[in-house]
Amino acid sequence: MTPSLSKLVALSLFLGTALGEPWKAIDADFPDPSVIKTGDGYYAFATTANGVNTQIAHSADFKTWNVLDGQDALPGPFPSWVNGSHPKVWAPDVIQRNDGKFVIYYSAATSGTGSKHCIGAATSSSVTGPYSPEQDVLACDKSKGGAIDAAGFKDDDGTYYVVYKVDGNSLNEEGSGYHPTPIMLQKLKSDAVTPDGEAKQLIDRDDADGPLVEAPSLVKSGGQYYLSFSSNWYNSLNYDVSYAVASAVTGPYTKASAPDAPLLVSGDSSNVGALGGPGGSDFREDGSAIVFHAFNNGKNMAKGRGMWAANVKIDGGKISIQ
C-alpha cells in the first residue's frame, strides 16, 4: 500500500465510511428520499412518517444530516382530488425553477371510491415550504392503477420533465399475473407543473424485475441520460437499485445488465453493515451522488427505512459506487 493510499484509507475510516461504500445518513423512518442542493446546503424529502405528510432533512455538507422534526413541507390543504383526511403522501421530489421558486412533485391517495395514488405538484418560494398544491392532478389513470414516484428533471435546454411510475401492481390479484408498471416521462410547460403533450413510456418490468419497476430518477452526464429505478417488492430483501441508459431523454433506454447492474442489492456493504432492501434512489443534480433507503435493521420493515447516501461515478454508460 502506498503512503498516499494509506492516508486515504485512514481518512475514510475517520469519516466512518470505507472506500466505495454507502454511508447511513438518517437513522429514522425516512423512506423514498429525494435530494436537492440549495444556497445553504442540501435538503432531503421523504414519504409520510413521524406525524407529517412530507418529511424534511438538511445537511450542510451532504455527509451529516438532521431531520427537521415536526416541519411539514406539504401540510395542506390539498385539492379536491386528494383524500384530505388521509393523503398518504409518498415519494416527494423537489426541483427549483429558473425563477427561483421551488416545485414539489408528490403522490397522494385520491378521494372517493376505488382510491389509488395519483401525482400532483405544488409550489413554494422556500425550499422547506409550505408548498401550495396546484388544483389539477398531474398524472392519474386509475384504470391502470394510478401513478406514484414522481421525480422532476430539468434538461440542459431548460425543458422540465417529470418521470413517474404507473402503479399497475396495485391492481394485482392472486393468480391474475403481473400488471404493467411502466416508467413514464411527461414533458412540462415552463411553469414546471403543467403537462405539455402526452406522456411517453421509457421502460417497463421484465422477468428479471419481478412484479414491477418503480422509483425512477433521471440525470444527464456526458451527453447520455441515466434512469435509475428499483425492482421487486419494496418490503423484501429482493428490492434493489438498477439503471437504464439512453442517448435522448425520450429514449430508447437500455437497461444495464450484470455485472454492472443492479447497482445496489441486499448484502452490499455500508458503514453500518450489510444493506437490506436498498431502493428508492434519487440522483443528486450533479450526478456524482445518490440517496436511497434501506431497512434500518437490515432485515425487514420492523424498524422502518432509513436514508443512506453514496458517491457514484458515471462514465461510458455505466454507474458505479465510489
C-alpha positions in Angstrom: 0.0 0.0 0.0 1.5 3.4 -1.0 1.7 6.2 1.6 -0.9 8.2 -0.3 -3.4 5.3 -0.3 -2.7 4.6 3.4 -3.7 8.2 4.2 -6.8 8.0 2.0 -7.9 4.8 3.8 -7.2 6.3 7.2 -9.2 9.4 6.3 -12.1 7.2 5.0 -12.2 5.3 8.3 -12.0 8.5 10.3 -15.1 9.8 8.4 -16.9 6.5 9.2 -17.0 5.1 5.7 -14.9 2.6 3.8 -13.8 3.3 0.2 -16.6 2.8 -2.3 -19.4 2.1 0.1 -22.6 4.0 1.1 -23.0 5.6 4.5 -26.1 5.8 6.7 -27.3 9.4 6.6 -30.6 9.3 8.6 -31.2 6.7 11.3 -35.0 7.0 11.4 -38.0 6.1 9.2 -37.2 8.3 6.2 -38.3 6.3 3.1 -38.3 7.2 -0.6 -35.8 10.1 -0.2 -35.0 12.7 -2.7 -32.3 15.4 -2.6 -31.8 19.0 -3.8 -28.9 21.4 -3.4 -29.5 25.0 -2.4 -27.5 28.0 -1.3 -27.4 26.8 2.3 -26.6 23.1 1.6 -28.7 20.1 0.8 -32.3 19.2 1.6 -33.9 15.8 1.5 -37.6 15.0 1.4 -39.3 11.7 2.3 -42.6 9.9 2.5 -45.2 10.4 5.2 -44.0 9.4 8.7 -43.3 10.7 12.1 -46.5 12.8 12.2 -46.0 14.9 9.0 -47.1 14.5 5.4 -43.8 15.3 3.9 -40.6 14.9 5.9 -37.6 17.3 5.5 -33.9 16.9 6.4 -31.0 19.2 6.0 -27.2 18.8 5.5 -24.6 21.5 5.1 -22.1 19.0 3.6 -24.0 16.0 2.3 -22.4 13.9 5.0 -24.2 14.7 8.2 -28.0 15.0 8.1 -30.6 16.3 10.6 -34.3 15.7 10.3 -36.3 18.9 10.8 -38.6 17.3 13.3 -42.2 18.5 13.1 -41.7 20.5 9.9 -44.1 19.5 7.1 -43.3 20.7 3.5 -46.8 19.8 2.4 -49.2 20.4 5.3 -52.3 21.1 3.1 -55.0 22.0 2.4 -55.0 19.7 -0.6 -57.0 19.9 -3.8 -60.3 18.0 -4.1 -58.8 15.0 -5.9 -56.7 14.2 -2.7 -58.1 12.3 0.2 -57.7 15.2 2.6 -58.2 13.1 5.8 -55.5 10.6 4.8 -53.4 12.0 2.0 -50.6 9.4 2.5 -48.0 11.4 0.6 -45.4 9.2 -1.0 -42.0 9.8 -2.6 -41.9 13.6 -2.8 -39.3 15.2 -5.0 -38.3 18.9 -5.3 -36.7 21.0 -8.1 -36.0 24.7 -8.4 -37.4 26.6 -11.3 -35.4 29.3 -13.2 -37.5 32.0 -11.5 -36.2 30.8 -8.1 -39.5 29.1 -7.0 -39.4 25.5 -5.8 -41.8 22.8 -7.1 -42.6 19.6 -5.2 -44.0 16.6 -7.0 -45.8 14.2 -4.8 -48.1 11.1 -4.8 -51.2 11.2 -2.7 -54.2 9.0 -2.1 -57.2 10.0 -4.1 -60.7 10.8 -2.8 -63.8 8.8 -3.5 -64.3 5.1 -4.0 -61.7 2.9 -5.5 -58.9 5.1 -4.2 -55.5 4.9 -5.8 -52.5 7.2 -5.5 -52.0 9.8 -8.2 -49.5 12.6 -8.8 -49.7 16.3 -8.1 -47.4 19.3 -7.9 -47.1 22.2 -5.5 -45.0 25.4 -5.4 -43.3 27.5 -2.8 -40.8 30.4 -2.5 -39.0 28.5 0.2 -37.4 25.1 -0.3 -38.8 23.9 3.0 -42.3 25.2 2.2 -45.1 25.2 3.0 -45.9 24.3 -0.6 -49.2 25.3 -2.2 -50.7 22.5 -4.3 -51.9 23.0 -7.8 -55.6 22.2 -8.2 -55.2 19.9 -11.2 -53.8 16.4 -11.0 -50.6 16.0 -12.9 -50.8 12.2 -13.7 -53.6 9.9 -12.8 -55.1 6.9 -14.6 -56.9 4.8 -12.0 -57.9 2.2 -14.6 -54.2 1.3 -14.9 -53.6 1.5 -11.1 -52.9 5.2 -10.6 -49.5 6.9 -10.6 -46.7 7.3 -8.0 -43.0 8.0 -7.5 -42.7 11.3 -9.4 -39.2 12.9 -9.9 -38.5 16.2 -11.6 -35.7 16.8 -14.1 -34.5 19.9 -16.0 -32.6 19.3 -19.2 -29.7 21.3 -20.5 -32.0 23.3 -22.7 -34.2 24.4 -19.8 -37.1 22.0 -20.6 -38.8 20.5 -17.5 -39.8 16.9 -17.2 -41.2 14.6 -14.6 -40.7 10.8 -14.6 -43.1 8.5 -12.7 -44.4 5.0 -12.4 -47.9 3.8 -13.5 -48.8 1.8 -10.4 -50.1 -1.3 -12.1 -49.1 -3.6 -9.3 -51.9 -2.0 -7.2 -54.3 -4.0 -9.4 -52.5 -7.3 -8.9 -54.7 -10.1 -7.6 -53.7 -13.6 -6.6 -53.5 -15.8 -9.7 -54.0 -12.8 -12.1 -50.4 -12.3 -13.1 -48.5 -9.0 -13.1 -49.9 -5.8 -14.5 -47.6 -3.4 -16.4 -45.7 -0.9 -14.3 -44.2 1.4 -16.9 -41.9 4.3 -16.1 -43.3 7.3 -17.9 -41.7 10.6 -19.0 -44.0 13.7 -19.0 -42.8 16.9 -20.6 -43.9 20.0 -18.7 -44.5 23.6 -19.7 -42.3 26.4 -18.5 -44.1 26.6 -15.1 -42.9 23.0 -14.4 -46.4 22.0 -13.2 -48.5 21.8 -16.4 -48.3 18.8 -18.7 -47.1 19.5 -22.3 -48.4 16.8 -24.6 -48.7 13.1 -23.8 -46.5 11.1 -21.5 -44.0 8.7 -23.1 -43.1 5.2 -21.8 -39.4 4.8 -21.1 -39.2 1.2 -19.6 -41.4 -1.5 -18.1 -40.8 -4.5 -16.0 -39.5 -7.7 -17.4 -38.9 -11.1 -15.8 -35.7 -10.0 -14.2 -37.6 -7.2 -12.4 -40.2 -9.5 -10.7 -43.6 -7.8 -10.3 -42.6 -4.2 -11.0 -40.2 -1.4 -11.7 -40.6 1.9 -9.8 -38.9 4.9 -8.0 -37.4 6.5 -11.1 -34.8 9.3 -11.1 -33.2 10.9 -14.1 -29.8 12.6 -14.6 -27.7 13.6 -17.6 -24.0 13.0 -17.8 -21.5 13.0 -20.7 -24.3 13.5 -23.2 -26.3 10.5 -22.1 -29.4 10.1 -19.9 -29.3 7.7 -16.9 -32.6 6.5 -15.4 -32.3 4.8 -12.0 -35.1 2.6 -10.8 -36.0 -0.2 -8.3 -37.3 -3.7 -8.9 -39.2 -6.2 -6.8 -41.3 -5.6 -3.7 -40.2 -2.7 -1.6 -40.7 -4.6 1.7 -38.5 -7.6 0.7 -34.8 -8.3 0.6 -35.1 -8.6 -3.2 -35.6 -4.8 -3.6 -32.7 -3.2 -5.4 -31.4 -0.2 -7.4 -30.7 -0.6 -11.1 -30.5 1.8 -14.1 -31.0 2.2 -17.8 -29.2 4.4 -20.3 -30.3 6.4 -23.4 -28.8 9.0 -25.8 -32.0 11.0 -25.9 -34.3 12.0 -22.9 -37.2 10.2 -24.6 -35.2 7.0 -25.2 -35.0 4.3 -26.2 -33.5 3.2 -22.8 -31.4 0.1 -22.4 -31.3 -1.5 -19.0 -27.8 -2.2 -17.6 -27.1 -5.8 -17.1 -24.7 -7.9 -14.9 -22.0 -7.3 -13.8 -22.8 -3.6 -14.0 -26.3 -3.9 -12.5 -28.1 -4.0 -10.2 -26.2 -1.1 -8.7 -27.3 -1.9 -5.1 -28.7 -5.1 -3.6 -29.2 -6.6 -0.2 -25.9 -7.7 1.3 -23.8 -4.9 -0.2 -21.7 -3.2 2.4 -22.2 0.2 4.1 -20.6 1.9 7.1 -23.1 0.3 9.4 -23.1 -3.2 8.0 -24.8 -5.0 5.1 -27.7 -3.3 3.3 -31.1 -4.8 3.4 -33.7 -3.9 0.8 -31.9 -0.9 -0.8 -34.1 1.1 -3.2 -36.0 4.3 -3.9 -32.8 6.1 -5.1 -32.6 9.7 -6.2 -29.7 11.3 -8.1 -28.1 14.5 -6.8 -28.3 17.0 -9.7 -24.6 16.9 -10.4 -24.8 13.1 -10.9 -22.0 12.4 -8.5 -24.1 11.0 -5.6 -27.4 9.4 -4.8 -29.6 9.0 -1.7 -31.7 5.9 -1.2 -33.5 4.0 1.6 -32.9 0.6 3.2 -34.1 -1.4 6.2 -32.9 0.1 9.4 -32.5 -3.3 10.9 -31.0 -4.8 7.7 -33.7 -7.4 7.6 -37.3 -6.1 7.2 -39.7 -3.2 7.7 -40.0 -3.6 11.5 -37.7 -0.6 12.3 -38.6 1.4 9.2 -36.4 2.5 6.4 -33.5 5.0 6.9 -31.7 7.1 4.4 -28.3 6.2 3.0 -26.1 8.2 0.7 -23.4 7.1 -1.7 -20.9 8.8 -4.1 -21.2 7.5 -7.6 -19.2 7.6 -10.8 -21.0 7.9 -14.2 -18.8 7.2 -17.2 -19.2 5.5 -20.5 -22.8 4.3 -20.0 -22.0 2.8 -16.6 -22.7 3.8 -13.0 -20.6 2.6 -10.1 -20.5 3.2 -6.3 -17.3 5.2 -5.3 
